[in-house]
Amino acid sequence: MPVKDLKEYQRIWVDGLNRGDLSAADRAFAKDCAVHITGQPVLKGTTQWKGFVQVFLTAFPDLHFTMEDQVVAGDKVSHRWHCTGTHTGPLGPVPPTGKKISIDGLIIDRVVGGKVAERWEQYDGTLMMQQLGLA
């Protein structure tokens, strides 16, 4: 079901994400969405997107996002976010460190019919790795 308010889809996604409920992506993202994250191959579709996010939820089960700012211009919505979490699960091949992270990121979404059709995202992965003692 498409979301009418261009800001509402992000609340649906973040609320779901903070509960560890990846099915919220099905309400917020178009099934054939394209997600561009700096340093990563383009994720195509909600299945790949949810798989990418699941890696982080496994590594940081207490991951919590807050949206700091949101700006709407035409069919684009930009967000500045902050997240915290504790590394208590594997992050790919990296075993849990028990260390906490606190990082920021930026998103620009192109929204069509109330769902994200395309996302561009950047986050401070270097800081995250430093906080984990891996860089």
DRENTILUM-89027 format. One record per residue (C-alpha): x, y, z; residue number from 1; residue in three letters. Coordinates in steps of 0.5 Angstrom, whole numbers, padded with zeros to 4 digits. Example, Ala and Ser with C-alpha at 12.3 -4.5 7.8 and 13.67 -1.06 7.14 Angstrom:
2
     px     py     pz  seq  type
   0025  -0009   0016    1   ALA
   0027  -0002   0014    2   SER
END
This chain:
135
     px     py     pz  seq  type
   0000   0000   0000    1   MET
   0003   0007  -0002    2   PRO
   0004   0012   0003    3   VAL
   0001   0019   0001    4   LYS
   0006   0023   0005    5   ASP
   0013   0023   0003    6   LEU
   0016   0024   0010    7   LYS
   0011   0018   0012    8   GLU
   0015   0012   0009    9   TYR
   0021   0014   0012   10   GLN
   0018   0013   0019   11   ARG
   0015   0007   0017   12   ILE
   0022   0004   0015   13   TRP
   0025   0007   0021   14   VAL
   0020   0004   0026   15   ASP
   0021  -0003   0023   16   GLY
   0028  -0002   0023   17   LEU
   0029  -0001   0030   18   ASN
   0024  -0007   0032   19   ARG
   0028  -0011   0027   20   GLY
   0022  -0012   0023   21   ASP
   0025  -0012   0015   22   LEU
   0018  -0013   0013   23   SER
   0017  -0006   0014   24   ALA
   0021  -0005   0007   25   ALA
   0016  -0008   0003   26   ASP
   0011  -0002   0005   27   ARG
   0017   0004   0004   28   ALA
   0021   0001  -0002   29   PHE
   0018  -0001  -0009   30   ALA
   0019  -0008  -0010   31   LYS
   0024  -0006  -0016   32   ASP
   0028  -0001  -0012   33   CYS
   0035   0001  -0013   34   ALA
   0039   0003  -0007   35   VAL
   0046   0006  -0008   36   HIS
   0051   0006  -0002   37   ILE
   0058   0009  -0003   38   THR
   0063   0003  -0003   39   GLY
   0058  -0002  -0005   40   GLN
   0055  -0005  -0011   41   PRO
   0048  -0003  -0013   42   VAL
   0043  -0007  -0009   43   LEU
   0037  -0008  -0014   44   LYS
   0030  -0010  -0011   45   GLY
   0027  -0010  -0004   46   THR
   0030  -0017  -0003   47   THR
   0037  -0015  -0004   48   GLN
   0036  -0009   0000   49   TRP
   0033  -0013   0006   50   LYS
   0039  -0018   0006   51   GLY
   0044  -0012   0006   52   PHE
   0041  -0009   0012   53   VAL
   0040  -0016   0016   54   GLN
   0047  -0017   0016   55   VAL
   0047  -0010   0020   56   PHE
   0042  -0013   0025   57   LEU
   0045  -0019   0026   58   THR
   0052  -0016   0028   59   ALA
   0048  -0010   0032   60   PHE
   0041  -0013   0035   61   PRO
   0040  -0007   0039   62   ASP
   0041  -0002   0033   63   LEU
   0037   0004   0033   64   HIS
   0036   0009   0028   65   PHE
   0034   0017   0029   66   THR
   0032   0021   0024   67   MET
   0036   0028   0025   68   GLU
   0033   0032   0019   69   ASP
   0029   0031   0013   70   GLN
   0028   0036   0007   71   VAL
   0023   0035   0002   72   VAL
   0024   0037  -0005   73   ALA
   0019   0035  -0011   74   GLY
   0020   0027  -0011   75   ASP
   0026   0027  -0007   76   LYS
   0027   0027   0000   77   VAL
   0033   0027   0004   78   SER
   0035   0025   0011   79   HIS
   0041   0026   0016   80   ARG
   0041   0020   0021   81   TRP
   0044   0018   0027   82   HIS
   0045   0010   0029   83   CYS
   0048   0007   0035   84   THR
   0049  -0001   0037   85   GLY
   0053  -0006   0040   86   THR
   0057  -0011   0036   87   HIS
   0054  -0017   0039   88   THR
   0053  -0022   0033   89   GLY
   0058  -0023   0027   90   PRO
   0059  -0018   0022   91   LEU
   0060  -0022   0016   92   GLY
   0067  -0026   0018   93   PRO
   0068  -0021   0024   94   VAL
   0067  -0024   0030   95   PRO
   0063  -0020   0035   96   PRO
   0067  -0015   0039   97   THR
   0062  -0013   0044   98   GLY
   0064  -0005   0042   99   LYS
   0059   0000   0041  100   LYS
   0058   0004   0035  101   ILE
   0055   0011   0034  102   SER
   0055   0014   0027  103   ILE
   0052   0018   0022  104   ASP
   0049   0018   0015  105   GLY
   0046   0022   0009  106   LEU
   0040   0019   0005  107   ILE
   0037   0022  -0001  108   ILE
   0031   0018  -0004  109   ASP
   0027   0019  -0010  110   ARG
   0020   0017  -0008  111   VAL
   0015   0015  -0013  112   VAL
   0007   0013  -0011  113   GLY
   0009   0013  -0004  114   GLY
   0015   0008  -0004  115   LYS
   0023   0009  -0005  116   VAL
   0024   0008  -0012  117   ALA
   0032   0010  -0012  118   GLU
   0036   0011  -0006  119   ARG
   0043   0014  -0005  120   TRP
   0046   0013   0002  121   GLU
   0053   0015   0005  122   GLN
   0055   0013   0012  123   TYR
   0061   0014   0016  124   ASP
   0064   0006   0015  125   GLY
   0071   0008   0017  126   THR
   0069   0011   0024  127   LEU
   0065   0005   0025  128   MET
   0071   0000   0024  129   MET
   0075   0005   0028  130   GLN
   0070   0004   0034  131   GLN
   0070  -0003   0033  132   LEU
   0078  -0003   0033  133   GLY
   0078  -0006   0026  134   LEU
   0081   0000   0023  135   ALA
END
